[in-house]
């Protein structure tokens, strides 16, 4: 099959050969030489130049332009196109008064205005694309009544709040995001940048067996999210220039898109909060939905191991909450009814201290 580049080489070879023939015929009288010899020589030289150089001015710049445009998000492309149109309209309006100036200004300034305003339109609209998109979104906002206000919030077709939620690599590997998304509590689109997917693939290809297993688990979770999730999942080629670390890219991208980051990475959580980026932490969510017990309430638990202190037994609730039972060491592997004496909230989660209810055994 003949390639496009080969066809352009042939076209360039023929075109440059013709140019060489005419150039040789014009130069021959000036040099006092045979016109046919010069035409033949310059024609062969033009054919060689056209055969070699044509791809460098046709197909290869086009391929480079396509590769660059493929990395740009649709939102950026749309903003650049709208900015270019607006810039050209302004340049067209100014071209009439500029053409009335004395020469050579009347011939130069209209062209300069087209280039300048076209460039400024693209740059301004791309830099302010998020603000511009918000302005257009407010045109189709659906009113949501709130207590004491008549605020409007942008909504999607399904009636849920329309927003992007950036996913971190750690929260994909963790796996709980698939169950959370399936419940429908997340409103918006789960956005996974390409650089997060690349980091996940790098972990899955790691020579370390544990890291490789974690990376492959993340790939399985991602496939499950795309298949079974109640919220849309989108992988985007959007990138952040000038930043190398994935966490830093996520923070910068979240600030640009004005969207939260979903993670369970403590360090990323702190860095994002310091820079004013909203964070949805899966660990904090897990702690928030654990069962709440007040001192004096009774629960039935199964003591499974010894505690740190003398005579203590350790049990766990269905949600993973640890229950420290006083004098429970002798009841290991037995179900007992206990009275809650104290509830302690720690950085690792909630702990319940209880005492065996002898009157109910």
Secondary structure, 3 states (H helix, E strand, C coil): CCCHHHHHHHHHHHHHHHHHHHHHHHHHHHHCCCHHHHHHHHHHHHHHHHHHHHHHHCHHHHHHHHHHHHCCCHHHHHHHHHHHHHHHHHHHHHHHHHHCCCCCHHHHHHHHHHHHHHHHHHHHHHHCHHHHHHHHHHHHCEECCECCECCEECECCCCCECCEEEECHHHHHHCHHHHHHHHCCCCCEEEEEHHHHHHHHHHHCCCCHHHHHHHHHHHHHHHHHHHHCCCCEEEECCCCCCCCCHHHHHHHHHHHHCCEEEECCHHHHHHHHHCCCCEEEHHHHHHHCCCCCCCCCEEEEEEEEECCCCCCEEEECCCCCEEEEECCHHHCCEEEEEEEEEEEEECCEEEEEEEECHHHC
